Amino acid sequence: MAEIQNRTLQQSDALWKEAQEIILSGCQLYSKGPETHVQGVSPIYIERGQDAHVWDVDGNEYIDYDMGLGPVLFGYCYKPIDDAVIRQMQRGMGFSLMAPEEVEYARLCVKHIPSADMVRFLKTGSEVTEAAIRIARAYTGRKHILRGNYHGWHEWTAAAEGVRQGGILDEARAYVHAFAYGDLDEVQQLFDEHKGEVAAIITEAVLTEIPKEGYLAKLKELCHANGALLVIDEVVNGFRFSIGGAQEYFGVTPDLSTFGKATANGMPLSFVAGRREVMETVDPKVFISTTFGGECLSLAAAIAEMQLLASGQVIRSIWEKGAYLQGAFRKLAQEIGAPIDLKGYPCRMQFDYTDYEGRRDWLYNSIFMQECAKRGVLLGWSIFPCYTHTQEDLDVTLNVFEDAMRVYKKALESGNPASYMEGKPLKIVRG
């Protein structure tokens, strides 16, 4: 049995009340906001972190599996990377001209990432997917984009969403077409409908659904057969699957790829990578420019990270921790008879919550996440094992998961699972 913590969320609640008055939407990233957690039970503000643990503003401690929504690959305050940042800070954060760290990190990207003949640094995942699409349109002279997943908040991708459509031009929707992951027939149909007009497909190599044999290779073939580019969005997967990204793991090299999140263990840095012929062709045509693309603290963190990843030990360790957690969880779920699965690859997993008829409801997510938060485990949309999750962390977490599954099962069997909620059920958001 995992102990239910005696917690208060008073400071979190007070800050949130004030934030709603002075910050648009109250938060900077919707997926970090309280609507995506169980309000009244889950913390709202984190004050500090160390390794795989975080403490909220009320002093409550949690084992974290959202890891900043993916950026924290090694753990919070990981000393070798923080030391590199501090050394750089003592030299300067950014200058009036370029810094040599830009060349040093670019050299490492080109060395390790299959699609990286040339790179361009930006700050966020949205920025680099925007850059990739601009490059693809400039290279092909075409307008239409086939979009596989969530790729950020910029107009061309947000136009294919179903929420928060204010301020997006109707014309933008005409040029972006969403398709279901894994559905090659739908992709072919979209190419046929917009023959000679598609600039690129942009998609993640994988989310949690294991791709069918040859899926990514066939997607690339479809692109090239129709004169389009393949863009693999590695913002989430990059450096979790391998040092070369999911593209290296699956053995499919795209024309362009985008990296972000885990690039610098929590420091803000992203980049678009591409094959030389594409990048050199568009260079005189495209405008991609930002003051902080060469900001040196993030580059120092990214250089240190890449050097640490080169041996393969860190990524192997992350996969081993994830595999242990996934295997033990599935065994517990089977023993208890709870209809929950932990899907995906060990480096990036996601819970699949259903009832006994296989139906899904956000209420089900909420019950399980609520019970975990009460016992000191913080969950988000994904389970991201990090390098500094310890064996003790994993075993404590499994005890918490076991208790949460038993409550979950009781809730389903009660015929009124909503009565088990102690706070507001979470809601789906994008971004």
N, C-alpha and C positions, 0 to 999 in steps of 0.2 A: 504494500500500500504506500502511495506517495502522500506526503502530508499536505493538507490544504493550508496555504499560508494565511496568516493573520495580517491582512494588508489594509492600507488606506490609499485612496487615489485622490485625496483632497487637493494636492498641489496640481496634479494633472488637470483636474476638472476646472480649477480656477484659471489656469493658463488658457485652456480651451475656450472658456467663456469670454476671456479678453480677446483672444485671437480672432474670434468670429466678428468682432467689432472693428478690427483694424487691418486684417489680412484678407484679401480676396479669397473666398472659399475657406478661409481659416488655415490653409496649409499650402505648401509649395508643390507637393506631389500627392495627387488624390489617393494613391495606393498606400501612403503613409498616414492618411487621415483616419479619424476615429470611425468613419462609416465602414471601413474595411476590416474593422475589428469589433469586438462586442463591447459597445459603450456601456459603462457602468461596472465592467469587470476587467477589461483589458486596460493596460496603461496607455496614455496618450503621448507623453513626452519622455524621452530617454535623456538622461543627464550625462552618463559616461559608459564606456565599455572597456573591457579587458579580455583579450583572447576571445572565447566564444560566449562570454557573459556580458550582460548589460544591466544597468541599474536605472530605474525610473526616477523622476524628480521627487518622489515620495520615499526613496531609499529602498524600494523593493528590487530584489535580484531575480534575474531570469536567465536561463540557458536560451540563447538566441539561435534560431534556424533560418531567419529571413536575411540576416547578415547585410543590413542596409539595403535590402531588396536586390542583393546580388553582388555589389561591389567589393565586399570584404571577403577576400579569398583566403587570406592567412589568419585573420583574426584581428580584433580591435587592438590598437596600440602595439602592433607587432614590431619589436625593437629594431631588427635589422633594417626594416623599411623606414621606420620613424627616424632612426639615426641618419639615414641618407637624406631625408627631408631637412633635418636640423642642420646638417653640414651645408646643404645648399642654401638654407635660410641665412646662414652666417656670411655667405658670399653675395646673396641677393636673390630676390624672387622673380625678377624680370627686368629687362634693360631696354635701352633705346634702340638697340640693334639686336640681331639674333644671338642666340647662345649656342655654344658647342654641344650642349646636351640634346638639342634638336637632331643633330646629325648622329650622335651616339645612339639615341633611341631608335631613330629611323633605320640605322644599320642593323640593330637587333631584330626589328620587325621584318626586314627584308630577309634576314638570315633564317628566321624560324617559321614564317607564315607563308604557305604555298602561293597564295594569290598576291602577295606583296612584292611587286617589282618596284613600286613607288607608293608613298603614303602621304597623307596630309592630316595634320593634327587639329582637333577642335576640342570641345569640352564635354558635350553630352551625346547620348545615343541618338536623340532626335536630330541633332545637328549633322551627324555623320550619315544618317540615312537620307536626310535632305541633300547633302553633298553628293551622295552616290546617285540619287535620282537625277540631279542636275547634270552630273557627268554623263549618265546614260542617255539622257535626252540630247545633250550636246553632241555626243558621239554618233548617235543614230539619226538625229534629225527628226525624231518622232516624239509624240506627246503621251501616248497611253501607257499606263503602268498596271501590271497585274500584281496584286498584293496578297501575300499569304497569311500574314499575322498582324499583330500590333507592332507598329514601327515608329511610334512617337507621336508628337502633337502637332507637327506641321500640317499645313492645309492639304497637301496632296494625299496624306495618309489618314488624317482625321476625317476627311470627306467620305471615307468608306466606313466610318463608324456609325453607330446608331444613337449615340448620346452626345450632348453638348455640341450641337451643330451651329450655335450662334456665331456670326461673323465669318462663316465659311461661304465663299461664293458658290452659287449653284453651278457655275461653269466648271468648277474644279471637280465636281462629282462625275462629270462626263468623261473624265480622263483617268479615273482610278477604279479598278475592278477587283473586288475581293474574290478569292477562291478558297475552297476547303483544302486543308493540308492533306496530301496524299491522293488527291483526285486529279489524275492526269487527263481524264476525259474532259473534265470541266476546263482545264487549262487549254486543251486543244480547241475546245468550243470557243473560248474567248479569243484565241488567236485567229480562228476562222471568222468570228464576228467583226474583228478589228484588223483585218488582213493588211499587212504592210504598215500598220500604225503603232504597234507595240514597241516601246523602247526597251523595257526590261521587266523581268520578274524579280520581285524582292520577297524573300522568305527566310525564316529561320531554318537551319538544317534539320532541327528537331525541337519539339517542345517536350512532351512526355510520351507521346504516342510513337512507338518504335516504327520507323519507316519501312515500307515494304522493300524487299530486295531490289536494288537498282533504281529506286525512286528518284534520288537526287541526280544520278547520272542521266536518267531519261528526261528529267526536267531541264537539264543543261542542253541535251540534244534538241529538245523542242524549241528552246530559246534560239539556238544557233541555226536551226532549220528555218526559223521564221525571222532571222535577222535581228534578234533581240539579245540583250545581255542578261546574264544571270548574276544577281546580287544576293549573296548569302549574308543575312543579318546575324552577326556574331556578338551583338551587344550583350546578351545574356550568357551565351554559351562560351564565348571566347575565354580561353585560359582555364576553363573548367574541364573540358573534354581532353584537351592536350595543349601544349605550348603553341601549336599551330592552329588551334581552334577546332571546332567540330568538322570543318572542311578537311583537316588532316585526318581526323579520326575516321571519317566516312570515305576518305579517298576521292573526293570530288573538289576540284579547284574551280571556283567561280571566276567570272571576269572582274567583279568588284566584291569587296566585303567590308563590313563595318564592325568595329570593335568599340566597346565602352565599358561601363560598369566595373568589372574586375581588373581593368587595365593597370590601375595604380593603387590597389588595396584601399579604396575609399577616397583617394584624391581624385579631383575632377579632370579626366583626360579621356578623349576618344579619338579614333582615327578612321579614315577611309583608306582602304588599300586596293590597289588595282594592278592589272597587268600593264606593262610599259607602253604597249602600242595604244591602248585606250587613253592612258593618262597623258602621254605626250601629244596625242591628237587633240585633246580638248584643252590643253594648257592655254593656248592663246584665246580661247573662247569663253571659258567659265570664270566667274568671280566668286571665289571662296576665300574669305579673309576675315581674321578676327584677332584682336589685340592679345587675347589670352591663350591663343593656340600654342604659343611657345613658352608659356608660364613655367618657370624652372622647378618649382617645388614638386609639381605633379610629375614632371619629366624625371626628376631624381627618384621619386617613388617608383615610377614605371621601370626605369633602368634597373633599380635594385630588385624589383619583382622578377623581371625577365631573367636576370642573372641567377636568382634563386630557383626559378622554374626549370632552368636548363638541364639539371641533373635528372629530372623526372620524378624525384622523390616526393615532392610536394603533391603533385597530381596523383601519383599512386596512392599516397596516404589518404587523400580526400576520397578517392574511389573506394578504398578499403573501408573507411568509416561509413560511407553511404551504403555500401553493400551489406555491412553488418547490421545497420539500422533497418534497412529495407527487409532483409531476410528475417530478422527477429520480429519485426512488426507483423509481417504476413503470417508468421507462425502463431503469434498471439491472437491475431484476428480470427484465424481458423479455430483455435482452441476455444475462444470466447463465443464465437458465432456472431461476430459483429460484421455487418456488410460494409466494411471500409477497406480500401486497398491503398498502398503507397506505390504509385506508378512512376515510370520513367527510368532514366539511367542514374546510377548511384551518385553522380556529381550534381544532378538536378532532378529532384523528385517532386511529386505533387500528390496530395491525398485525393482520392475519389470516394466521395460520400454518397451512399444511396440508402434507401430503405429496403425491406425484404422483397419488394416487387421490382427493384432496380430503378426506382424513380429518384431523381436528384432534386434537391431543394436547398437554397442558401441557409435555411434553418438548420439543416443537418451539419453543414460546415460550422455554423455558429455554436451549436451545442458542444462539439468536440473541442473547438478552439477555446471556448469559455472554460471548460474543465481543465485544459492544459494551462491556461493563464493562471487560474486559481492555485495551481500546484507548481508554478515557477518555470514553465516552458512557454516561450514566446514564438508563435507561429504566424506566418503570413501566407501568401499564395503558394510559395514554393518552399521546399526543404533544401537548403544549401549547406551541406557539410563544409566546414572550413578546416584548415590545417591544424588549428589549435583546439578543436573539439577533442576532449580527452576520452579515454575509455570509460572513466567514471561518469562524464557528461552523458555519454551514450546510454549507459546502463540506468542512470537516474531518469533519463528521458523515456526509456522503455517502460519503466515503472509508472511514470506519469501517463504514458499512452495506454497502458493496461487499464488504469483506473478510469481514464476518460472513455475508453471503449466500453467499459461495463456500464457507465452512466448512459452512454449513447444507446446501448442495447436496451436498457430499461426505458429510455425515452421513447424509442420506437415501439416497444411492446406495450407501452401505456395507452396507445391510441390517441394521445394528446402530447406529442413531443414539445409543442410550444410551451407547455406548462413547466418545462425544465429550464427555460431561459431565465437567467437572473439579470440580464441586461438586454439591450436592443440587438436584434439579429443584424449581422453584417449585410452590406449591399454590394452588388457588383459595380465596379467603376472601371474606367479605362485610363491608364496612365498614372 
